[in-house]
Amino acid sequence: MIFESVIGLEVHAQLKTNTKIFCSCSTTFGASPNTHTCPVCLGMPGVLPVLNKKVVEYTLRMAVATHCQITPESRFARKNYFYPDLPKGYQISQYELPLAENGFIDIEINGNKKRIGITRIHMEEDAGKLSHNPAWSYSMIDFNRTGVPLIEIVSEPDMRSAEEAVAYLKQLRSLVRYLGICDGNMEEGSFRCDANVSIMPKGSQTLGTRTELKNINSFKNIEKALLFEINRQKETIHDSARIILETRLWDPEKNRTLSMRGKEEAHDYRYFPDPDLLPLVVDNQWINAIKAALPELPDEKKERFVREYSLSPYDAGILTSTRELADYFENCLKIFPRSKPVSNWITGALLGLLNAEGKPVSESPVSAQNLAALLKLIDEGTISGKIAKTVFEEMARSGKSPGEIVEEKGLVQVADFSVIEAVVSSVLDRCPNEVKAYKQGKSKLLGFFVGRVMQETGGKANPKIVNQVLKEKLES
Amino acid sequence: MKITKDKVIHVANLARLELDKASMETFANQIGRVIDYIGLLNTVKTEGVKPTTHAIFLTNAFREDEEKNHLNLKKTLSNAPEKEEEHFIVPKIIGG
């Protein structure tokens, strides 16, 4: 039987507000433990949580960008469970009446668009951080993260492969970053993902029993975890066994998912409306203000890049993957207004450099101004394309402008006819056998001569002139 | 409403309460009566009535996103049954 996998994702995105969702404590990452706390986030009796307006604004941005319906009157609920990272014994979340429902985003797989439904987006508070060490007989708690605002974005079970799930997540992450509401850092945990996975016979309408995967902290791991789990479920059915509704943890070291036993009971959260928090009313005026202030989003930007700069959808997709990279591209164009070479250098040399150094474009050692200046030098014939690569590497190392580097290292292209002629003559004199072979019809040897001339001139000779002089001399 | 002993055990477990056998029977009985009493509300006709989400008729109490004073570490940890330098300490949660 051919099976089809069915995947739905729950994403938790930490919002980039200055303060927590229900109190005025700082959200800055990396502070010394338990210093960003107050009676509210420590869950002391008698305190009153008050909603951070910015959290609502940020959530509304996401809701509008994902075409959700905004709930006119939404409310907060208590999700009750005991765990040491949760000082109150309940998490303030939304259950019935979340802020946003019924939206969608479009993803692209091999050039085909697919629409993925968003079931709901709600606000909630993060829990504290527990540290365990096998050598200790106890666990330690830091409550700095307690009360940091999160939005949970729940998708419909619309994805049919690990590839689609990754494409959806990338698109979602790109969105929250464009909107400026979350930094999308999976490794640091500001963008986290749980996956619901099941399989069913291809063409079936009935969903199989699902498992929930947790603890996945990179795109690569998501793909691996999903592929493993889909395969595990297929094998389970193949062995005539039953798939159990359970939570499974991804173990990135051993590349497998493991059952988390004893979770079933804990799923009884006894949600009820939080009496400490008033209903949240969002009117059309507020929604319209959010809409008006929305930046250009990745899809729109990509379409504009294809239209305005005649780029391929693929290149436009790469260039608009982050707002910063798209800005970098457009800043280059302000100085050197030819989109094709700028796009090629960014998607090739620049991204290669940034990937190798593990840096975001905002920390690029080569500024947009300098890259554009380099392209100008090539275009004006001051340096050759080959030398430009050397100059680029030097720019990456030193951060200097290409003009400075070309001058310091004497890399200006040699376009002087007589200089090139002299080098060509000397090369031909030293290679009588190859010259003979060429004259007997081995015209492929031209490349060999060009190479030698380039070597002699340190790559600085203008290749057009070298070709021209060589042909003249060899065919005379 | 008849509340079974299993239900009482389940609820007690969720609330981290330990019950002896005798009190289980008592609680099953009492909880059943409480639920019956609350169930009186089901006899009220509520068609067309908007669900109440809050006891006070107010909406939208906001805070601006501005940082204010934190408690200091000493105060934060002052009620902790167990602590170590900067942390609250609890019995081991996971790990071997």
Chai-1 contact restraints between the chains, C-beta under 6 A:
chainA,res_idxA,chainB,res_idxB,connection_type,confidence,min_distance_angstrom,max_distance_angstrom,comment,restraint_id
A,T17,B,D65,contact,1.0,0.0,6.0,A-B,restraint_1
A,N18,B,D65,contact,1.0,0.0,6.0,A-B,restraint_2
A,N18,B,E67,contact,1.0,0.0,6.0,A-B,restraint_3
A,T19,B,D65,contact,1.0,0.0,6.0,A-B,restraint_4
A,T19,B,E67,contact,1.0,0.0,6.0,A-B,restraint_5
A,S24,B,E67,contact,1.0,0.0,6.0,A-B,restraint_6
A,S24,B,K68,contact,1.0,0.0,6.0,A-B,restraint_7
A,C25,B,H70,contact,1.0,0.0,6.0,A-B,restraint_8
A,S26,B,E67,contact,1.0,0.0,6.0,A-B,restraint_9
A,P33,B,E86,contact,1.0,0.0,6.0,A-B,restraint_10
A,P33,B,H87,contact,1.0,0.0,6.0,A-B,restraint_11
A,N34,B,L73,contact,1.0,0.0,6.0,A-B,restraint_12
A,N34,B,T76,contact,1.0,0.0,6.0,A-B,restraint_13
A,N34,B,E86,contact,1.0,0.0,6.0,A-B,restraint_14
A,T35,B,L73,contact,1.0,0.0,6.0,A-B,restraint_15
A,H36,B,H70,contact,1.0,0.0,6.0,A-B,restraint_16
A,T37,B,L71,contact,1.0,0.0,6.0,A-B,restraint_17
A,T37,B,T76,contact,1.0,0.0,6.0,A-B,restraint_18
A,C38,B,H70,contact,1.0,0.0,6.0,A-B,restraint_19
A,C38,B,L71,contact,1.0,0.0,6.0,A-B,restraint_20
A,V50,B,A61,contact,1.0,0.0,6.0,A-B,restraint_21
A,V50,B,R63,contact,1.0,0.0,6.0,A-B,restraint_22
A,L51,B,F62,contact,1.0,0.0,6.0,A-B,restraint_23
A,N52,B,R63,contact,1.0,0.0,6.0,A-B,restraint_24
A,N52,B,D65,contact,1.0,0.0,6.0,A-B,restraint_25
A,K53,B,F62,contact,1.0,0.0,6.0,A-B,restraint_26
A,K54,B,D65,contact,1.0,0.0,6.0,A-B,restraint_27
A,R75,B,T53,contact,1.0,0.0,6.0,A-B,restraint_28
A,F82,B,R16,contact,1.0,0.0,6.0,A-B,restraint_29
A,P84,B,V90,contact,1.0,0.0,6.0,A-B,restraint_30
A,H132,B,I94,contact,1.0,0.0,6.0,A-B,restraint_31
A,H132,B,G95,contact,1.0,0.0,6.0,A-B,restraint_32
A,P134,B,G95,contact,1.0,0.0,6.0,A-B,restraint_33
A,P134,B,G96,contact,1.0,0.0,6.0,A-B,restraint_34
A,S137,B,K92,contact,1.0,0.0,6.0,A-B,restraint_35
A,Y138,B,I89,contact,1.0,0.0,6.0,A-B,restraint_36
A,Y138,B,K92,contact,1.0,0.0,6.0,A-B,restraint_37
A,S139,B,V90,contact,1.0,0.0,6.0,A-B,restraint_38
A,S139,B,K92,contact,1.0,0.0,6.0,A-B,restraint_39
A,S139,B,I93,contact,1.0,0.0,6.0,A-B,restraint_40
A,M140,B,H87,contact,1.0,0.0,6.0,A-B,restraint_41
A,I141,B,F88,contact,1.0,0.0,6.0,A-B,restraint_42
A,D268,B,L14,contact,1.0,0.0,6.0,A-B,restraint_43
A,P273,B,T53,contact,1.0,0.0,6.0,A-B,restraint_44
A,L278,B,H54,contact,1.0,0.0,6.0,A-B,restraint_45
A,L278,B,L58,contact,1.0,0.0,6.0,A-B,restraint_46
A,L278,B,T59,contact,1.0,0.0,6.0,A-B,restraint_47
A,L278,B,A61,contact,1.0,0.0,6.0,A-B,restraint_48
A,P279,B,T53,contact,1.0,0.0,6.0,A-B,restraint_49
A,P279,B,H54,contact,1.0,0.0,6.0,A-B,restraint_50
A,P279,B,T59,contact,1.0,0.0,6.0,A-B,restraint_51
A,V281,B,T59,contact,1.0,0.0,6.0,A-B,restraint_52
A,V281,B,N60,contact,1.0,0.0,6.0,A-B,restraint_53
